[in-house]
């Protein structure tokens, strides 16, 4: 019996080690998906071409993206957690009614509180004073350069589809309180796209402007954000082809799909939450050339039938309106950034500048926005 016990102990260790190293042995093997098809995961990280202090972090991402059985294991873990607890592992996602998913409003708080939807998230008087000063500073800097400028606010999905989060109209949100506290001059800098999107929601019902499982608006929601932007720009400058801001110029279509970014890239359960996507196609006119990526944070779109140059700075929500804005401008530079690069403005000499941010990131307005050199250097000889 002694040799048998020794063998059993060693066999246990061998089996354990085999299980532990199995994902490494299967490096790069992400299946099987049991008939579910190819999982639309994000593009894998590349192995570093040069070594340096940063290379070890990149190697870690490369290895994690190629760990054998990675996606099936994550998928099984997510399924277990959803079935056992009825909520996602990721604390940024809030489950609403009818399988609607919402990105939480404050990452530092427990998701279920949804503090802004309950009217419990607000700026202090000192913070509002700082935002007021920053908005007026931006207005004055761009006015000195004779460049139309606006700060565009993309609504949180729960600000438009609150009925899938909780009952009632609720208390004023952080954005509501901020807009009410600002002076008319500072308030005029902000384009509140909710004023256009909310009536459009009622007009298009039951077709939605945000998908159940996406963090961003769909093409219909992005269109009405673009309409709000164009209304602001038209008051400040001439616009080519203004007729294209009418929804009558487009066909609206709805299709079923497996699930959006929250279902696929965060919960790894794209088939568990079926969804509907809404898209728009222009009825007439040539197809525009899609914008080209210059680097990881910079894109350019050109249209020979447009006029002028637009600089669009902001977060991932800038992707929605740009396909419509492109119809009016000869050139659009879209930059993913949290501040305005003064050097970039001076270099491109745009005819208009927009700073777009999503409602949950309003605290970015507390940060001085213009970085770099003066946006419009003084003329020679001054």
N, C-alpha and C positions, 0 to 999 in steps of 0.2 A: 504493500500500500504506500510506502514512503516514496518509491520512485514514481508512482502514479500521481501522488499529491504534488510532487515537484514538477512533473510534466504539466499538470492542470494549471498550476500557478503560472508557469512560463507560457502556456497556451493562452491564458487570459491576457497576459501582457502583450503577446504577439498579436492577438485579435484586436485589442484596443489600439495598438500602434497602427495596425493596418487600416482600421476605420479612420483614425486621425489623419493619416497621410493620403487616404484615398482621393480626396479632392485635389491634392497636389499632383498625384500620379495622373489624374484625369485633367491636367492643365488645359484649359481652353474648351472643355466639353460642357456645354450648357443645357443639354437635353437629358432625357426625352421629355416632351411636353404632353405625352399621352393623348395625341390627336388634337391638341389645341393650336398647333401651328407655330410659326416662328414668333418669338416674343420680341416686340419692337423696343428693345432697350436702347439707351443712349449710345453714342459712339464711344468705343473703348479708348482708354488713355494709351498713348504711344510710349514706347520705351525711350528714355532720354538718349539723344545723339551725342551729348557731351556730358562729362562728369563735373559736378560742382556741388556746393552745399545743398542746393535745391533738388539735386538729382535723386536723392534717397526718397524724398516724398513722392516724386514722379514714379520711381520704381515701385513704391508701395501701391500707388493707384493702378499701375500696369498689372501688377500681380493680382490685386483684388478683382480687377475686371476679367481676369482669365482663370480664376480659381475654379477648378472643376466642380460641376454640380452647383455652382453658386446660385443661379436663378431658381432652379427647382427647390433648393433648400430654403431660400428666402420666400418663395411662393408658398411652400408648405407651412412655414412659420407664420406667415401673414394669415393664411386660411385658418390655422389653429387659433390665432389670437382673435380674429374676427368672430369665429364661431363660439369661442369660450367666453369672451368678454364683450362682444358686440361693439367694439371700438377699435380704431386703428392703432398701430404701434407708434406712428409718427405723431408727435404732440402738436404739430402745426395744422392737422386736419380735424375739422369738426363735422360730424355726421348730422345732417338735418333730416327733414321729412322726405319720404319718397326717394330715398337713396341720393339726395342732394349732398354734395360735399362742398365745404367752405374752408378756405385758408384762414387761420385764426388772425385776430386783429392785433395781438400783442404776444410776441414769442416768449416773453419773460413771465407769462401768467399761465395758469392752468387753462387748457383749451375750452373746457366746458363753461367757463365763466363768460366768454364772448363779451368782454367788458365794453367795447364800443357800441355793440348792438343794444346793450342794456343801458347806455347813456352814462357809463361809469369811467370812461377814458376821456381826459381833457387836458388842455394845456394850462399851466399856471399863468397868472397875470404877467409875471416877468417874462415867461416864454412867449406870450402873445406880443408883448412889447418888442422882443427881439425879432420875431417874425415880421412884424409891421415895419421895423427899421430895415430889415433885409429886403423886403419887397419894394419899398420905396427907393432903396439904393439901386436895386436892379432896374426899376423903371427909369431912374434918372440917368444911369450909365448908358442904357440902350437909347434913351431919348437923345442924349448927347451925340450918339453915333447915328441918329436918325434911322434906327432899325426897329421896326415893330417887334414887340416881345410880349410873351404871355407865359404864365405857369398853368399848365393843364393838369387837372386832377382826374385820374381814372378811378371810378368808384370801386370799392370792394363789392364782390358779388352779392354779399348779404345786404348791402345798401340798396340794391335794386330788387332782390328776391328775398326780402325779409320774411315773407310768409312761410318759407321753408325752414326758418330758424326758430321763430317764436311768434306768439300771437300779439296783436295790437300794433299800433304805430310806434310805440316806444318813445323814450326820451330823446332829446337832441343828441346827435353824435358829436364827436370831437370836431369834425369838419364844420358842422352846423354852428357850433359855438364859436369856432375860430372866425368864420365868415361874418357872424353877427358882431364880433368884437372889433374887427378891423375898420379902419377909416375908409371912406368911399374911395380915396385915391389908391390905397393898398388893395382894397377889394377888387378894383377894376383890373388889376394885374392878373387875377385868377380866372380861369375858364372852368367853371363847375359843370362838367359834362352830365351830371345827374339831371340837370334841368332839361336836357334834350332826350336823354335815355329813358327817363321814367315815363313821359308821355308815349314814347315809341313802344315801350313794353306793353302798354294797354292797347295801342293801335294794332300791334301785330299778334296779340294773344290769339290762339295758344302757342304760336311760334315763339321760341325763347331767344333772348339776346345774349345769354350766357348758357353754356352747357352744364348739365348736372355735375360732371366729373372733371371739369377743367378749372384751372385757377384764373384763366383769362376769359375775356369776352369772345364770342364767336364773330364771324364776319359781319353779321347783322349788327351786333353791339358795337364793333369797331367802326362800322359805317356811321352810326349816330354820334359816336365820339368825334369822328371826322367832320360831321355836319356842324357840331358845336364849335370846333376849331375854325372852320371856314367862316362861320358867322362872325367870329371875333376878328379874323384876318381881313374880311371884307370891309370892316369899319376902319381899317388902318391903311389899306393898300389896294390897288387894282388887282383883280384875280382873273386869270384866263379860264375860259369854259365854266362859268358859274352854274350853268344849267345842269352840270353833272352832279350837283349836290342834291338833286331830287331822287327819291327812291323809285320814282316812276321810270327811271333810266335803267333799272336793274331787274333781273329775274331772281326771285328768292326760292331756294330749294332746300329741302330737308332730307337727310339720309340717316339711317341707323349705323352705328359703329360700336366697336367693342368697349371703348372707354377712353377718357381723356388722360391728361398728364398726371393727375392725382391718383387715378386708378391704376395707371400703367407704371409710372416712374417712381411713385412713392409707395404705393401699396402692393405693387407687383401682382395685381389681380385684374388684368384688363378684361377678362371674360365674366367676372363676377358682377360687374356693374354696367349693363348695356345702356347706351346713351344715344342721343340724337344730335347730329351736327347740322348747323345752318350755314349756308354759303350764298354768296351773291355773284352774279355774272352780269356784266354790262350787255344790254340788248344790242347795241350797235357800236361801231368804232373799232379801231385796230387793237389787238392785244398788246399791252405794254410789256416791255422787257423787264423781267424781274430784277430787283435790286441785286447788286454784286457785293460780295463780302470783301472788304479790303484787309481786315485783320479780325481778331477775335471780338473786338468791340466796335468796329466801324464798318458802315455799309454805305453804298452810293446807288441812287436810282436816277436814271436820265430819261427825259421825254422831249424829243425835238419839237413837239407841238405845244409844250408848256412854256411858261414865261417866268423868269426870275429864279432865285436860288433860296432854298429853305434849309436851315440847320435845325435838326430835331435831336434834342438831347434828353435822355431819360432811361427808364428801365425797360423790361421786356414787353410792357404794354405798348411801346412805340411801334411794335411790329404790326398791330392791327390797323391803325389808321393810315400807315404809310402807303399802302397799295392804292388808296383813294386819293391821298394828297398828291401822289405822283402824276395824276391826271392834269394837274394845274401848273406844276413847276417844271422848269427845264432841268433842274438838278436838285436832288435832296440828299443831304449828308445826314445820316442817322448814326448817332454815337451813343453807346451804352455807357452811361456815367452818372454819378450822383451829384456832380457839380458842373458848372459851365467853364469850359476852357477858354479863357480870354485870348490866348495865342491862336487857338483854332478859329475863333470868330474873326480876329484880325487877318488871318491868312486867307480864309475863304470869302470874306466880305459878303455875307448873306444878305438877302433882301428882307428876311424875317427870321427870328429865332424863337423856338418853342422849347420849354423845359417841361417834360411830362413825368409825373410820378403817380403811383397808385396810392389810394387813400390811406392804406395801412402804414405807409412810409412817410406820413406827413412830418414826422420829426426831422426829416432831412431839410425842411425849411428853416430849421434853427442854425444850420451850418452856413457860414459865408459861402455864397454860390460861385462867385467869379474867382478863378485861379489863373495865374499867369500874367502876361503883360496887358497893357491897356488894349481894349477891344478896337478902339479907333485912334491910332497914334496921331498926335498933332501934326498938321501940315508942315512941310519943310519951311524954315524961315521963322516959325513962331517960337 
